[in-house]
Amino acid sequence: MTIRLTRLGNPDPEAPVLTLIHGWAAENAIWEDWAQTHFGDRFQLVLMELPGFGQSPALPEQPADQQMQAWLDNLWQALPEQTHLLGWSLGGMLAQRLAWRAQQPESAKRIQSLICLASTPRFVQNDGWRKAVSPKLMSDFIQALAIETSRVVKQFWNLQLQGSDNARPLMKQLKAHLGKRHLPSYQGLMQGLILLRDLDNRDLLPALTLPTLWLFGENDPLIPVSLLQTLPELQPHAQIEILPGAGHMPFFSHPEATARAINGFIH
């Protein structure tokens, strides 16, 4: 299996399942302790590691549309049969696609609920969509990654906690954590950036009828707050919450508040 799974939490096979998909440049270890601490008593936990990140091997290079489908197919094959699904950032965008697929008749509502943490239906601006990063910024980031991978990844991680309460001491904690991890593969990083550039879930959201929570950091530098004005139009029945004082990594900067919102939603 291409997708590496980390299994934690309640060993009871009758316990509900919560599956987590991390974001770009991350790996399962980034939120393993948080998940175990806040959800391990009640849930069977399944952490899915994206291709080319952590210990998951990268997928072969393909044209962009085929690459996207290959990522989604691998995630789908690794997904538990019945699960609540939590996706952070890029993981949330992929989770939206999986949730849409799970609503098809042949899938028997495989996903019970969807939580999109610091995520968006579309990451990059286009005509009629300004609640995202600019295409030029995304293009520059992709070009820079090809020249100096480690610097670009470090720059991206510096953004993660920007705007969070106590950002400076949190950044020291994050650097200590990242110092114990391996740099993701260039192949995985580039494929993930192309997905961030191309994924567009806006047309899928109106068809999502399963319980959905959108959970945002108040000061997220990557997901504009103006997105909150549009989401109710795209998915009227979704629940939307804002975590005061949080940036793009609410589970790291505000672990209790983030877990409390997710547990409350699932309960």
N, C-alpha and C positions, 0 to 999 in steps of 0.2 A: 504494500500500500504506500502511495506517495505521501499521503498526509499522515504525519506523526500525531498520535493521540496520547495525551497524558490523562490518566484516570485517577480521580481523587474522590474524597467525600464519603458519603454514607454507603457502606458495602451491601446494604439490604437491596436485593434485586427488585423489590416492590417500591422502593423509594423513587420519587419523581426524578427525572433527569434534567440537568441544566448544562447545555453545551455553550462553550465560549470560543469566539473567533477573534484573534488579536488584530492589530492594525499594522500598517506599513513599517518596515524596519525593526519590528518587534519579534517576539517569540513567546512560547507558552510560559516561560519562566517569569515574564514581566508581571504577570498577575496571578501566578500560582498560589502564593501565600495569601493574598487577598481573597481569592476564591475559596480556598480551604477554610480560612478563618470565618468568613461571613456566610458561607452557603454549605459548608461541608457537613454540618449536622443533619440537615434536612434532605439534601440532594445528592444523587449520584452526579459527579462532575466529570465532564469530558471536555478537555482543552484541545482544540484543533490547531495545529501548526501549519501555517501557509507554506506553499511550495517555495523552496529556496531560502527559508528562514529557519533559525534554530537548527534542528536536526532533520528537518524534512528536505529531501533532495529536490532540486529545481526540476521543473518540467522542461522538455525539449523546446527549442525555439520554433514558433509557428507564426503565421500571419496574425495580426492583432485580434481579429474576430474569432479565429480558431483557438488562440491562446486563452481568451476569456472563457470560451466554452470548456476548454480542457480544465481550467481551474475550477469552474463550477461543477463539472462532472466529478472531479476527484473529491471535492468537498461533499457532494451529494452521496457518493458511495461510502464515505466515512461517517456520515451523519447517523446518529442512533435512530432507531425506529420510531420512538415517541419521545419528544424532547421540547423543553423551552429553549429558545435560542437567543443568545446575547452576543452581539457583534459590536466591536469598538472601531470607530473610524472606518478604514477600508474594510475591516471585518464586518461592520454594520451594513455597508453597501452590498457586500457579497451575501450577507444574511437576508437582505431584502429579496434578492433574486431567489435564494433557496426557499424562502417563505412563499413566494409566488408559485414556485414549482410544487410546493407541498400542498397547495390548494387544488391542484388538478385532480380529477376523479380517481385516477389510478394510484395516487399517492396516499389516499386515506388520511388526510390531515396529519401528516407525519410530524409537523411542527405545531405545538400547542399554543405558543405565544412567542412574540418577537420583541426584543429590546434592542433599540439602536442607541448606542452610547457615543456621544460626541461624533455623530455621523450625519450623513446628508444623502438625499437621493441623487445629487450630482455635485461633483467636487469642483469642476471647472466651468467658468462662464461660457455661455454661447448666446445666440440671439434669443432674447426674451428671458434669459436667466442670468441675473447679476448677483445672486446670493451665493457667491463662490469665489475662488481665487481666479486671477486673470490668466488667459491662455499664455501670455508672454512669460509670466512668472513660472508657469508649469513647464513651458518649453525651455526656459533658462535652467530650471532645476534638472531636467532630463539631460541637457547638454553637460551641465556641471558634473553630474553623476558619472558620466563617461570619462571625465578627465581626472577627477580626484574623489573617489568613492568615499573614503573614510571621512574627509572633511565635510562632504555634503550630508552624510548620515549624522555626524556630530551637530551640524547646523540645524538639522531637522529636530533632533532631540532637544536642543536648546529652546525650540519653539513650544515643545510640549507643555511646559509648565509656565510659560509666559502668561502673565495676567493672573496667575493663581495667588491666593493668600500665601504668604511665607515662601515665595518662589525661590529665594536665594538658598535657604537651608534645604529645601526640597531638592533643588538641583544638585547639591552635594550628595544627598542620599541617592539620587538617580545615577549620578556618575559612578558612585561606588558600586551600585548594582550592575551597571553596564560594563564596568571594568572586569567583571567575572564572566562575561559572555563573549561569544565569538561574533565577529562581524558577519552579517548575513551575506549570502553569495551575491555577486554582482548580477547574475542572471535573475535571481529572485527579486532583487531590488528593482531592476529595470522592468521586468514583467509587471510587478506591482504598480510601478509608476504609470505604465501604459494603461493599466486597468483604472487607476484613479483618474486618468485623463479622459478615458472613453466611456466608463460606466455611466449610464443614465437610466435611473429607475422611476422617473416621474410618471411615465405612462403606466407603470405597474401598480403604483400605490393606490389608485382608486379601486383596484380589484382586490386589494388585500382586506379581507374581512376578519382575519384572526385578531385576537387581542394584541395591540401594539403599544409599546411605550417608547417615546422619543425623550431621551434624557441628555440635557445640554449643560455645559459649563457656562456660567454667566459671562466669563471673560475669555472665551475660547478664541485665539487669534486665527484659527483656520476655518472655523464654521461660523459665518456671520450671524449675529443675533436676528437680523432681518429675516432669516429663513423661517423663524417662528410665525411670521405673519402669513406665510404661504402654505405651510404644512396642513393646516385645517382644510384648505381648499383641495389639496391632493389626497388627503386621507382623513375624512371628516370624523371618523369614529376613534381615531387614535388618541391616546393620552399623551400629553406633553408636560414635561417638568423641567425647571431650570434649577441648577445647583449653584447657589450664591457663592461667589468668590472663587469658583473653579475655572480652570483653563481647559486644555484638550486632554488631560489625563485625570479625570475626576476620581477614578478609583485609587490613584496614587496620592493626590493632594487632599482629597476628602473621602477617605475610604468608608467611614461609617455612614455618612449621609448618602453616598452612592448606593451602598448595599441596602440601606433602609428603604430607599425609593424602589429598588428592584424587588426586594422581598415583599414590600407592600403591594406592588403591582401584581406579582404572581399570586399572592394569597387572595 
